[in-house]
């Protein structure tokens, strides 16, 4: 989950908090991890874990993912100190650990946009085909999020994709069931 979130969170972001991921742990043992970009691209996942105390933290996800990758196999323990620093450990009695990882205020994390409406199931092969057909026209300028995005429209029997960089425009359509 950390690696996937790290792939979404930009290394250098404006605002800086977007280079972090929001980690929320509840008393029922549910952990939710969210990362996003300005574009807006959001990654969210949840999983079960042993949670001793519920809470949330805004962690530097690329750094923490690298720390976890370097730890020996086994369960990973994360704890947040009162001063807001994170400790990540692994191994018997936490023999290998990294301490003092700075975090940001989780209350400052931007509101995560959620899709509304009826979910649409898109075959991966159709989506892959569409992206290949229109990707060349997407802008590489992250400062203009509307030009580096993929517009998708699902309609009965078809999926349409559009990309533009402001100069070139690409539109493609594939047939799908449903």
MARKEDO-632501 format. One line per field, with one value per atom (N, C-alpha, C): residue number from 0; atom name; residue in three letters; x, y, z. Coordinates in pm, whole numbers, always signed. Atoms other than C-alpha are relative to their C-alpha. Layout:
<rs>
num: [NUM; ...]
atomo: [CA; ...]
residuo: [ALA; ...]
x: [X; ...]
y: [Y; ...]
z: [Z; ...]
</rs>
This chain:
<rs>
num: [0; 0; 0; 1; 1; 1; 2; 2; 2; 3; 3; 3; 4; 4; 4; 5; 5; 5; 6; 6; 6; 7; 7; 7; 8; 8; 8; 9; 9; 9; 10; 10; 10; 11; 11; 11; 12; 12; 12; 13; 13; 13; 14; 14; 14; 15; 15; 15; 16; 16; 16; 17; 17; 17; 18; 18; 18; 19; 19; 19; 20; 20; 20; 21; 21; 21; 22; 22; 22; 23; 23; 23; 24; 24; 24; 25; 25; 25; 26; 26; 26; 27; 27; 27; 28; 28; 28; 29; 29; 29; 30; 30; 30; 31; 31; 31; 32; 32; 32; 33; 33; 33; 34; 34; 34; 35; 35; 35; 36; 36; 36; 37; 37; 37; 38; 38; 38; 39; 39; 39; 40; 40; 40; 41; 41; 41; 42; 42; 42; 43; 43; 43; 44; 44; 44; 45; 45; 45; 46; 46; 46; 47; 47; 47; 48; 48; 48; 49; 49; 49; 50; 50; 50; 51; 51; 51; 52; 52; 52; 53; 53; 53; 54; 54; 54; 55; 55; 55; 56; 56; 56; 57; 57; 57; 58; 58; 58; 59; 59; 59; 60; 60; 60; 61; 61; 61; 62; 62; 62; 63; 63; 63; 64; 64; 64; 65; 65; 65; 66; 66; 66; 67; 67; 67; 68; 68; 68; 69; 69; 69; 70; 70; 70; 71; 71; 71; 72; 72; 72; 73; 73; 73; 74; 74; 74; 75; 75; 75; 76; 76; 76; 77; 77; 77; 78; 78; 78; 79; 79; 79; 80; 80; 80; 81; 81; 81; 82; 82; 82; 83; 83; 83; 84; 84; 84; 85; 85; 85; 86; 86; 86; 87; 87; 87; 88; 88; 88; 89; 89; 89; 90; 90; 90; 91; 91; 91; 92; 92; 92; 93; 93; 93; 94; 94; 94; 95; 95; 95; 96; 96; 96; 97; 97; 97; 98; 98; 98; 99; 99; 99; 100; 100; 100; 101; 101; 101; 102; 102; 102; 103; 103; 103; 104; 104; 104; 105; 105; 105; 106; 106; 106; 107; 107; 107; 108; 108; 108; 109; 109; 109; 110; 110; 110; 111; 111; 111; 112; 112; 112; 113; 113; 113; 114; 114; 114; 115; 115; 115; 116; 116; 116; 117; 117; 117; 118; 118; 118; 119; 119; 119; 120; 120; 120; 121; 121; 121; 122; 122; 122; 123; 123; 123; 124; 124; 124; 125; 125; 125; 126; 126; 126; 127; 127; 127; 128; 128; 128; 129; 129; 129; 130; 130; 130; 131; 131; 131; 132; 132; 132; 133; 133; 133; 134; 134; 134; 135; 135; 135; 136; 136; 136; 137; 137; 137; 138; 138; 138; 139; 139; 139; 140; 140; 140; 141; 141; 141; 142; 142; 142; 143; 143; 143; 144; 144; 144; 145; 145; 145; 146; 146; 146; 147; 147; 147; 148; 148; 148; 149; 149; 149; 150; 150; 150; 151; 151; 151; 152; 152; 152; 153; 153; 153; 154; 154; 154; 155; 155; 155; 156; 156; 156; 157; 157; 157; 158; 158; 158; 159; 159; 159; 160; 160; 160; 161; 161; 161; 162; 162; 162; 163; 163; 163; 164; 164; 164; 165; 165; 165; 166; 166; 166; 167; 167; 167; 168; 168; 168; 169; 169; 169; 170; 170; 170; 171; 171; 171; 172; 172; 172; 173; 173; 173; 174; 174; 174; 175; 175; 175; 176; 176; 176; 177; 177; 177]
atomo: [N; CA; C; N; CA; C; N; CA; C; N; CA; C; N; CA; C; N; CA; C; N; CA; C; N; CA; C; N; CA; C; N; CA; C; N; CA; C; N; CA; C; N; CA; C; N; CA; C; N; CA; C; N; CA; C; N; CA; C; N; CA; C; N; CA; C; N; CA; C; N; CA; C; N; CA; C; N; CA; C; N; CA; C; N; CA; C; N; CA; C; N; CA; C; N; CA; C; N; CA; C; N; CA; C; N; CA; C; N; CA; C; N; CA; C; N; CA; C; N; CA; C; N; CA; C; N; CA; C; N; CA; C; N; CA; C; N; CA; C; N; CA; C; N; CA; C; N; CA; C; N; CA; C; N; CA; C; N; CA; C; N; CA; C; N; CA; C; N; CA; C; N; CA; C; N; CA; C; N; CA; C; N; CA; C; N; CA; C; N; CA; C; N; CA; C; N; CA; C; N; CA; C; N; CA; C; N; CA; C; N; CA; C; N; CA; C; N; CA; C; N; CA; C; N; CA; C; N; CA; C; N; CA; C; N; CA; C; N; CA; C; N; CA; C; N; CA; C; N; CA; C; N; CA; C; N; CA; C; N; CA; C; N; CA; C; N; CA; C; N; CA; C; N; CA; C; N; CA; C; N; CA; C; N; CA; C; N; CA; C; N; CA; C; N; CA; C; N; CA; C; N; CA; C; N; CA; C; N; CA; C; N; CA; C; N; CA; C; N; CA; C; N; CA; C; N; CA; C; N; CA; C; N; CA; C; N; CA; C; N; CA; C; N; CA; C; N; CA; C; N; CA; C; N; CA; C; N; CA; C; N; CA; C; N; CA; C; N; CA; C; N; CA; C; N; CA; C; N; CA; C; N; CA; C; N; CA; C; N; CA; C; N; CA; C; N; CA; C; N; CA; C; N; CA; C; N; CA; C; N; CA; C; N; CA; C; N; CA; C; N; CA; C; N; CA; C; N; CA; C; N; CA; C; N; CA; C; N; CA; C; N; CA; C; N; CA; C; N; CA; C; N; CA; C; N; CA; C; N; CA; C; N; CA; C; N; CA; C; N; CA; C; N; CA; C; N; CA; C; N; CA; C; N; CA; C; N; CA; C; N; CA; C; N; CA; C; N; CA; C; N; CA; C; N; CA; C; N; CA; C; N; CA; C; N; CA; C; N; CA; C; N; CA; C; N; CA; C; N; CA; C; N; CA; C; N; CA; C; N; CA; C; N; CA; C; N; CA; C; N; CA; C; N; CA; C; N; CA; C; N; CA; C; N; CA; C; N; CA; C; N; CA; C; N; CA; C; N; CA; C; N; CA; C; N; CA; C; N; CA; C; N; CA; C; N; CA; C; N; CA; C; N; CA; C; N; CA; C; N; CA; C; N; CA; C; N; CA; C; N; CA; C]
residuo: [UNK; UNK; UNK; UNK; UNK; UNK; UNK; UNK; UNK; UNK; UNK; UNK; UNK; UNK; UNK; UNK; UNK; UNK; UNK; UNK; UNK; UNK; UNK; UNK; UNK; UNK; UNK; UNK; UNK; UNK; UNK; UNK; UNK; UNK; UNK; UNK; UNK; UNK; UNK; UNK; UNK; UNK; UNK; UNK; UNK; UNK; UNK; UNK; UNK; UNK; UNK; UNK; UNK; UNK; UNK; UNK; UNK; UNK; UNK; UNK; UNK; UNK; UNK; UNK; UNK; UNK; UNK; UNK; UNK; UNK; UNK; UNK; UNK; UNK; UNK; UNK; UNK; UNK; UNK; UNK; UNK; UNK; UNK; UNK; UNK; UNK; UNK; UNK; UNK; UNK; UNK; UNK; UNK; UNK; UNK; UNK; UNK; UNK; UNK; UNK; UNK; UNK; UNK; UNK; UNK; UNK; UNK; UNK; UNK; UNK; UNK; UNK; UNK; UNK; UNK; UNK; UNK; UNK; UNK; UNK; UNK; UNK; UNK; UNK; UNK; UNK; UNK; UNK; UNK; UNK; UNK; UNK; UNK; UNK; UNK; UNK; UNK; UNK; UNK; UNK; UNK; UNK; UNK; UNK; UNK; UNK; UNK; UNK; UNK; UNK; UNK; UNK; UNK; UNK; UNK; UNK; UNK; UNK; UNK; UNK; UNK; UNK; UNK; UNK; UNK; UNK; UNK; UNK; UNK; UNK; UNK; UNK; UNK; UNK; UNK; UNK; UNK; UNK; UNK; UNK; UNK; UNK; UNK; UNK; UNK; UNK; UNK; UNK; UNK; UNK; UNK; UNK; UNK; UNK; UNK; UNK; UNK; UNK; UNK; UNK; UNK; UNK; UNK; UNK; UNK; UNK; UNK; UNK; UNK; UNK; UNK; UNK; UNK; UNK; UNK; UNK; UNK; UNK; UNK; UNK; UNK; UNK; UNK; UNK; UNK; UNK; UNK; UNK; UNK; UNK; UNK; UNK; UNK; UNK; UNK; UNK; UNK; UNK; UNK; UNK; UNK; UNK; UNK; UNK; UNK; UNK; UNK; UNK; UNK; UNK; UNK; UNK; UNK; UNK; UNK; UNK; UNK; UNK; UNK; UNK; UNK; UNK; UNK; UNK; UNK; UNK; UNK; UNK; UNK; UNK; UNK; UNK; UNK; UNK; UNK; UNK; UNK; UNK; UNK; UNK; UNK; UNK; UNK; UNK; UNK; UNK; UNK; UNK; UNK; UNK; UNK; UNK; UNK; UNK; UNK; UNK; UNK; UNK; UNK; UNK; UNK; UNK; UNK; UNK; UNK; UNK; UNK; UNK; UNK; UNK; UNK; UNK; UNK; UNK; UNK; UNK; UNK; UNK; UNK; UNK; UNK; UNK; UNK; UNK; UNK; UNK; UNK; UNK; UNK; UNK; UNK; UNK; UNK; UNK; UNK; UNK; UNK; UNK; UNK; UNK; UNK; UNK; UNK; UNK; UNK; UNK; UNK; UNK; UNK; UNK; UNK; UNK; UNK; UNK; UNK; UNK; UNK; UNK; UNK; UNK; UNK; UNK; UNK; UNK; UNK; UNK; UNK; UNK; UNK; UNK; UNK; UNK; UNK; UNK; UNK; UNK; UNK; UNK; UNK; UNK; UNK; UNK; UNK; UNK; UNK; UNK; UNK; UNK; UNK; UNK; UNK; UNK; UNK; UNK; UNK; UNK; UNK; UNK; UNK; UNK; UNK; UNK; UNK; UNK; UNK; UNK; UNK; UNK; UNK; UNK; UNK; UNK; UNK; UNK; UNK; UNK; UNK; UNK; UNK; UNK; UNK; UNK; UNK; UNK; UNK; UNK; UNK; UNK; UNK; UNK; UNK; UNK; UNK; UNK; UNK; UNK; UNK; UNK; UNK; UNK; UNK; UNK; UNK; UNK; UNK; UNK; UNK; UNK; UNK; UNK; UNK; UNK; UNK; UNK; UNK; UNK; UNK; UNK; UNK; UNK; UNK; UNK; UNK; UNK; UNK; UNK; UNK; UNK; UNK; UNK; UNK; UNK; UNK; UNK; UNK; UNK; UNK; UNK; UNK; UNK; UNK; UNK; UNK; UNK; UNK; UNK; UNK; UNK; UNK; UNK; UNK; UNK; UNK; UNK; UNK; UNK; UNK; UNK; UNK; UNK; UNK; UNK; UNK; UNK; UNK; UNK; UNK; UNK; UNK; UNK; UNK; UNK; UNK; UNK; UNK; UNK; UNK; UNK; UNK; UNK; UNK; UNK; UNK; UNK; UNK; UNK; UNK; UNK; UNK; UNK; UNK; UNK; UNK; UNK]
x: [+83; +0; +87; -89; +286; +65; -62; +455; -97; +101; +133; -30; +26; +66; +118; -121; +426; +6; +1; +377; -94; +96; +86; +47; -43; +225; +125; -119; +466; +112; -114; +817; +8; +3; +805; -136; +137; +454; -27; +50; +284; -151; -55; +125; +80; -92; +393; -70; +71; +136; -37; +34; +58; +115; -108; +400; -12; +29; +254; -127; +123; -19; -69; +80; -297; -21; +11; -284; -98; +103; -596; -19; +18; -623; -119; +114; -948; +9; -4; -1016; -42; +44; -1167; +108; -109; -831; +1; +4; -899; +98; -97; -618; -33; +26; -687; +118; -112; -409; -45; +43; -479; +115; -98; -244; -66; +60; -332; +95; -73; -197; -97; +83; -323; -86; +59; -432; -152; -14; -660; +4; -10; -545; +5; +4; -628; +17; -16; -512; -49; +47; -692; -12; +14; -679; -23; +13; -770; +30; -36; -658; -13; +10; -678; +139; -127; -404; -31; +16; -352; +19; -5; -434; -15; +6; -351; -70; +68; -477; -37; +43; -683; +61; -56; -557; +32; -39; -427; +128; -125; -104; +16; -32; +14; +149; -137; +331; +68; -74; +605; +10; +24; +496; +117; -114; +796; +111; -105; +1039; -39; +45; +832; -2; -1; +789; +143; -140; +1169; +52; -40; +1221; -55; +64; +973; +65; -64; +1134; +135; -133; +1474; -4; +10; +1345; -3; +7; +1375; -145; +134; +1075; -63; +73; +809; -99; +98; +547; +69; -49; +601; -85; +68; +514; +25; -12; +442; -59; +53; +402; +30; -9; +346; +23; -31; +508; -86; +79; +336; +49; -53; +568; -24; +37; +436; +101; -96; +739; -41; +38; +691; +119; -100; +885; -51; +35; +885; +100; -91; +1025; -48; +30; +1040; +94; -84; +1182; -43; +34; +1166; +25; -6; +1096; +45; -33; +1144; +150; -146; +1519; +50; -39; +1544; -103; +98; +1385; +62; -36; +1393; -90; +76; +1287; +13; -9; +1222; -45; +50; +1042; -105; +91; +871; -131; +132; +499; -61; +73; +253; -136; +129; -77; -106; +99; -342; -125; +117; -611; +21; -31; -435; -9; +6; -466; -126; +117; -697; -112; +116; -1045; +14; -11; -1042; -131; +118; -1280; -46; +58; -1511; -93; +90; -1688; -142; +141; -2065; -66; +73; -2318; +18; -5; -2336; +138; -130; -2005; -9; -7; -1902; +118; -109; -1699; +56; -67; -1446; +101; -101; -1253; +139; -136; -882; +52; -50; -810; -56; +60; -1053; +64; -62; -905; +144; -138; -550; +4; +8; -644; -30; +33; -800; +118; -114; -504; +110; -101; -264; -35; +44; -471; +2; +12; -496; +114; -103; -197; +95; -95; +25; -45; +51; -200; -10; +7; -187; +121; -109; +20; +87; -91; +325; +19; -11; +282; -97; +85; +153; -68; +61; +73; -135; +129; -221; -70; +55; -400; -108; +106; -690; +57; -61; -445; +84; -75; -262; -88; +97; -577; -62; +72; -773; -148; +144; -1142; -61; +66; -1345; -150; +146; -1712; -51; +61; -1901; -144; +139; -2221; -36; +37; -2421; +72; -68; -2201; +130; -124; -1906; +68; -82; -1626; +80; -66; -1485; +108; -110; -1151; +46; -51; -1018; +118; -115; -679; +35; -49; -546; +112; -104; -239; -21; +31; -405; +25; -28; -272; -53; +46; -332; -117; +116; -655; -11; +18; -703; -127; +123; -1034; -7; +11; -1090; -122; +118; -1382; +19; -1; -1403; -137; +127; -1704; +19; -1; -1781; -140; +132; -2062; -59; +69; -2319; -5]
y: [-119; +0; +125; -117; +239; +25; -17; +176; +59; -53; +240; +146; -139; +559; +88; -77; +672; +30; -23; +635; +114; -107; +882; +132; -124; +1138; +53; -54; +1368; +24; -19; +1395; +145; -142; +1774; +51; -40; +1910; +140; -128; +2241; -11; -18; +2244; -122; +104; +2041; -121; +110; +1831; -111; +103; +1647; -97; +99; +1480; -100; +88; +1307; -80; +79; +1046; +5; -2; +1047; -144; +132; +741; +10; -4; +681; -141; +130; +396; +12; -5; +317; -113; +95; +119; -141; +131; -167; -74; +65; -246; +29; -38; -72; +114; -103; +131; +48; -58; +367; +88; -77; +517; +73; -81; +803; +90; -91; +988; +65; -67; +1245; +101; -104; +1487; +113; -114; +1824; -33; +23; +1674; -12; +76; +1539; -151; +144; +1181; -43; +45; +1000; -150; +143; +662; -22; +33; +509; -149; +140; +170; -16; +29; +14; -147; +137; -299; -17; +30; -470; -4; +2; -431; -2; -9; -457; +147; -141; -106; +11; -13; -29; +128; -126; +329; +66; -63; +500; +139; -133; +818; +16; -23; +973; +82; -72; +1110; +25; -33; +1272; -29; +52; +1078; +28; -14; +1142; -137; +136; +839; -58; +55; +803; -43; +31; +812; -123; +113; +572; -129; +119; +332; -52; +40; +330; -63; +56; +266; -141; +131; -23; -102; +90; -172; -50; +36; -174; -84; +77; -343; -149; +145; -720; -46; +57; -940; -12; +13; -955; +114; -105; -733; +134; -137; -359; +70; -78; -139; +147; -145; +231; +62; -70; +461; +148; -145; +833; +58; -62; +1028; +125; -120; +1319; +123; -115; +1559; -11; +16; +1425; -75; +76; +1220; -148; +139; +871; -91; +104; +559; -122; +120; +259; -107; +106; -72; -136; +136; -440; -95; +101; -762; -24; +36; -921; +119; -113; -653; +129; -123; -386; +27; -14; -452; +97; -93; -259; +110; -107; +82; +131; -135; +431; +94; -91; +711; +143; -144; +1082; +41; -36; +1079; +110; -113; +1416; -24; +10; +1426; +139; -126; +1701; -17; +1; +1795; -65; +68; +1551; +84; -87; +1819; +93; -86; +2015; -72; +77; +1731; +38; -41; +1834; -103; +87; +1693; -90; +97; +1378; -2; +3; +1394; -144; +133; +1096; +3; +9; +987; -27; +24; +990; -65; +61; +807; -151; +145; +451; -43; +48; +266; -64; +59; +160; -96; +97; -157; +11; -17; -102; -112; +103; -393; +63; -53; -334; +10; -2; -421; +120; -115; -151; +129; -121; +111; +15; -1; +17; +45; -34; +43; +148; -143; +387; +88; -81; +523; +2; +5; +406; +90; -79; +584; +150; -145; +923; +59; -47; +947; +102; -89; +1123; +146; -137; +1431; +65; -57; +1479; +88; -91; +1767; -63; +43; +1698; +109; -114; +2030; -20; +25; +1946; +127; -126; +2314; +25; -12; +2278; -135; +134; +1980; -40; +33; +2002; -45; +41; +1948; -127; +125; +1650; -110; +97; +1459; -77; +84; +1188; +15; -11; +1254; -131; +125; +932; +18; -2; +896; -139; +130; +572; +23; -3; +530; -142; +138; +219; -51; +65; -3; +63; -65; +237; +75; -78; +404; +97; -104; +734; +64; -67; +892; +118; -120; +1239; +54; -69; +1402; +118; -115; +1742; +69; -81; +1952; +147; -138; +2270; +26; -12; +2223; -121; +125; +1860; -56; +62; +1675; -142; +139; +1299; -54; +60; +1118; -142; +139; +744; -61; +68; +511; -150; +145; +139; -52; +64; -88; -84; +83; -247; -54; +56; -461; +80; -68; -291; +151]
z: [+0; +0; +0; -5; +79; -137; +132; -257; -101; +93; -449; +32; -39; -251; -36; +33; -304; -149; +145; -681; -37; +29; -665; +58; -65; -418; -66; +65; -600; +101; -89; -456; +49; -36; -463; -43; +31; -440; +53; -48; -404; +2; -134; -154; +45; -45; +28; +61; -65; +212; -99; +99; -115; -26; +8; -95; +115; -112; +212; -30; +9; +253; +135; -122; +507; +46; -60; +733; +116; -105; +945; +54; -66; +1198; +94; -92; +1375; +101; -111; +1692; -41; +47; +1489; -80; +72; +1326; -148; +142; +996; -22; +36; +838; -141; +131; +549; -38; +51; +338; -125; +113; +97; -45; +60; -140; -120; +115; -402; -61; +74; -660; -28; +36; -772; -121; +132; -1106; -13; -123; -920; -26; +2; -894; +145; -139; -572; +5; -28; -446; +142; -133; -153; +16; -30; +9; +149; -142; +338; +23; -35; +516; +151; -143; +854; +61; -73; +1113; +148; -145; +1485; +38; -37; +1602; +150; -146; +1964; +41; -29; +1952; -131; +124; +1684; -11; +25; +1524; -147; +138; +1208; -5; +22; +1070; -149; +138; +752; -19; +5; +665; -134; +126; +406; -67; +47; +208; -78; +76; -28; +96; -97; +265; +82; -82; +479; -83; +87; +184; -16; +10; +142; +128; -130; +514; +16; -15; +516; -95; +98; +204; +51; -49; +379; +128; -124; +697; -29; +20; +746; -10; +13; +667; +138; -125; +932; +14; -26; +1085; +19; -14; +1069; +105; -102; +1364; -25; +13; +1329; +125; -116; +1625; -15; +10; +1648; +139; -128; +1931; +20; -31; +2105; -76; +75; +1920; -150; +140; +1587; -85; +79; +1483; -3; +25; +1345; +20; -13; +1438; -76; +77; +1202; +40; -43; +1326; -52; +44; +1234; +71; -64; +1370; +143; -137; +1713; +93; -92; +1975; -68; +71; +1706; -7; +1; +1676; -107; +106; +1348; -5; +4; +1358; -48; +42; +1216; +80; -85; +1448; -50; +29; +1421; -138; +133; +1085; +18; -13; +1055; -73; +61; +981; -11; +9; +896; +66; -66; +1057; -90; +84; +927; -26; +21; +966; -119; +114; +690; -133; +124; +437; -78; +80; +149; +3; +6; +135; -122; +108; -75; -78; +84; -367; -19; +19; -395; -119; +115; -709; +48; -33; -699; -120; +110; -908; -1; +15; -1032; -48; +45; -1056; -139; +133; -1406; -1; +13; -1462; -140; +129; -1737; -18; +25; -1887; -13; +2; -1836; -143; +138; -2200; -76; +68; -2322; +48; -55; -2090; -50; +49; -2191; -146; +143; -2559; -18; +10; -2511; +38; -45; -2318; -105; +105; -2588; -119; +116; -2854; +24; -25; -2680; +83; -92; -2444; -61; +67; -2699; +2; +4; -2687; +138; -135; -2307; +27; -37; -2174; +107; -106; -1960; +104; -91; -1778; +117; -117; -1428; +49; -42; -1376; -65; +69; -1615; +7; -24; -1465; -99; +96; -1710; -134; +126; -1997; +12; -15; -1848; +56; -51; -1761; -115; +95; -1936; +29; -14; -1991; -47; +34; -1986; +10; -4; -2068; -36; +24; -2038; -44; +45; -2232; -39; +32; -2314; -125; +111; -2531; -44; +45; -2558; +114; -91; -2369; -86; +79; -2498; +85; -69; -2404; -84; +66; -2484; +79; -58; -2417; -89; +77; -2519; +76; -62; -2455; -31; +37; -2579; -147; +143; -2932; -74; +61; -3020; +80; -63; -2946; -52; +41; -2947; +66; -49; -2913; -53; +40; -2920; +68; -52; -2862; -18; +10; -2788; +42; -36; -2768; +125; -119; -2435; +23; -33; -2300; +114; -111; -2082; -15]
</rs>
